[in-house]
Amino acid sequence: MASGDSARARALSPLATLERGYAVLQDAEGHVVTSVAGVAAKSKISVRVADGRVHATTTRIEETTDD
């Protein structure tokens, strides 16, 4: 793989995305949560970050409104 291709592949990797500060939120069953509709207050969740996971329980859900 050429040097440019290697850099592009690295930049697109899921781990590289997490290293840039993004996270993946999962519900108690391991399903990825993409909307507040996917969780409820007092739900157990897992947040995947670059160097591990944070296990938490939600306290409340706030839906964003487009004003």
C-alpha positions, 0 to 999 in steps of 0.5 A, a space after each residue: 500500500 502506498 504511503 498516501 493510501 495508508 494514511 487515508 485508510 488510517 484516517 477512515 478507521 473507526 479507531 481513528 474516529 474515536 481518537 478524534 473525540 467521537 464516541 459510540 453509544 450502545 444500549 444495554 443489548 449492545 445496539 448502537 444508539 443513533 437517536 434519543 428515541 433509542 433510550 429512555 431515562 434510567 436506561 443502562 448504556 455503554 459509551 465506547 471511546 478510543 481507550 475503552 468504555 464508560 458504563 452509565 445510566 441515563 438520568 433524562 433524555 433531551 430532544 433537540 428542536 430545530 428552531 
